[in-house]
């Protein structure tokens, strides 16, 4: 379950970005479709990992980012019907250039000054 390691790394990143003396209210992240992360599992780990810390009660909001590719042969942008092949529906080429749907991005922190 790589959700645990990813969520722990996210918590470390949040701590590093927090302004001194602030209390975290909400953390928003984007997770690419190809990352194969379960948002429910991530939120459960987040709650358990922050329960007895200064981050307790902070909401974790996860936005899924759909996979989009551009064909390297004909430049058509599309969402692949099969993520393992990424066959272009226009020309039949298998030369995908990933546009979105990968990575995990910390988008924003909502904090309350204390």
C-alpha positions as CSV (number, residue, x, y, z in Angstrom):
1,X,0.0,0.0,0.0
2,X,2.0,3.0,-1.3
3,X,-0.8,5.4,-0.1
4,X,0.8,5.3,3.4
5,X,4.3,6.4,2.2
6,X,2.8,9.1,-0.1
7,X,0.5,10.4,2.6
8,X,3.4,10.6,5.1
9,X,5.5,12.4,2.5
10,X,2.6,14.8,2.0
11,X,2.4,15.5,5.7
12,X,6.1,16.3,5.8
13,X,5.7,18.7,2.8
14,X,2.8,20.4,4.6
15,X,4.8,20.9,7.7
16,X,7.6,22.4,5.8
17,X,5.2,24.8,4.0
18,X,3.3,25.9,7.1
19,X,3.8,29.5,8.3
20,X,5.0,29.8,11.9
21,X,2.2,30.0,14.4
22,X,-0.6,28.9,11.9
23,X,-3.1,26.1,12.3
24,X,-3.9,24.0,9.2
25,X,-7.6,23.9,8.3
26,X,-7.5,22.4,4.8
27,X,-4.9,20.8,2.5
28,X,-5.8,20.4,-1.2
29,X,-3.8,18.0,-3.5
30,X,-4.2,16.9,-7.1
31,X,-3.6,13.2,-7.8
32,X,-3.1,12.0,-11.4
33,X,-5.2,9.1,-12.6
34,X,-2.0,7.1,-13.4
35,X,-0.8,7.2,-9.8
36,X,-3.3,4.5,-8.8
37,X,-3.9,6.0,-5.4
38,X,-7.2,5.4,-3.5
39,X,-8.4,8.7,-2.2
40,X,-10.4,7.0,0.6
41,X,-7.3,5.2,1.8
42,X,-5.2,8.4,1.7
43,X,-7.8,10.3,3.7
44,X,-8.0,7.5,6.3
45,X,-4.2,7.5,6.7
46,X,-4.2,11.3,6.8
47,X,-6.7,11.3,9.7
48,X,-4.9,8.6,11.6
49,X,-1.5,10.1,11.1
50,X,-2.5,13.7,12.1
51,X,-4.9,12.7,14.9
52,X,-2.5,13.4,17.8
53,X,-0.5,16.2,16.2
54,X,-0.8,19.9,15.6
55,X,-2.4,19.0,12.2
56,X,-5.4,17.2,13.8
57,X,-8.8,18.1,12.4
58,X,-7.4,19.4,9.1
59,X,-9.3,18.3,6.0
60,X,-7.5,16.6,3.2
61,X,-9.2,17.4,-0.2
62,X,-8.1,15.2,-3.1
63,X,-8.8,16.2,-6.7
64,X,-8.4,13.5,-9.3
65,X,-6.7,14.6,-12.5
66,X,-7.8,12.7,-15.6
67,X,-5.3,11.2,-18.0
68,X,-4.9,13.3,-21.2
69,X,-2.4,12.6,-24.0
70,X,-1.3,14.1,-27.3
71,X,-0.5,11.8,-30.2
72,X,3.2,12.1,-31.1
73,X,2.3,11.3,-34.7
74,X,-0.7,13.5,-35.5
75,X,-0.9,15.8,-32.5
76,X,-4.5,14.9,-31.6
77,X,-5.3,15.3,-27.9
78,X,-7.4,12.6,-26.3
79,X,-8.3,10.5,-23.3
80,X,-7.1,6.9,-24.0
81,X,-9.7,4.2,-24.0
82,X,-7.0,1.8,-22.7
83,X,-4.4,3.3,-20.4
84,X,-2.0,0.4,-21.0
85,X,-1.9,1.0,-24.8
86,X,-2.9,4.7,-25.4
87,X,-3.8,4.0,-29.0
88,X,-4.6,7.2,-31.0
89,X,-8.2,7.1,-32.1
90,X,-7.4,9.2,-35.2
91,X,-4.3,7.7,-36.7
92,X,-3.8,4.4,-34.7
93,X,-0.3,5.4,-33.6
94,X,1.0,4.5,-30.2
95,X,3.3,7.5,-29.5
96,X,1.6,9.2,-26.5
97,X,2.9,12.4,-25.0
98,X,1.4,12.7,-21.5
99,X,-0.3,16.0,-20.9
100,X,-2.0,15.3,-17.5
101,X,-2.9,12.5,-15.2
102,X,0.4,11.9,-13.5
103,X,2.0,13.1,-10.3
104,X,0.8,14.4,-7.0
105,X,0.8,18.1,-6.4
106,X,0.2,20.0,-3.2
107,X,-2.1,22.8,-4.5
108,X,-3.0,24.8,-1.5
109,X,-3.0,25.1,2.3
110,X,-5.8,26.9,4.1
111,X,-4.5,28.1,7.5
112,X,-5.8,30.0,10.4
113,X,-3.4,32.4,12.1
114,X,-3.2,31.9,15.9
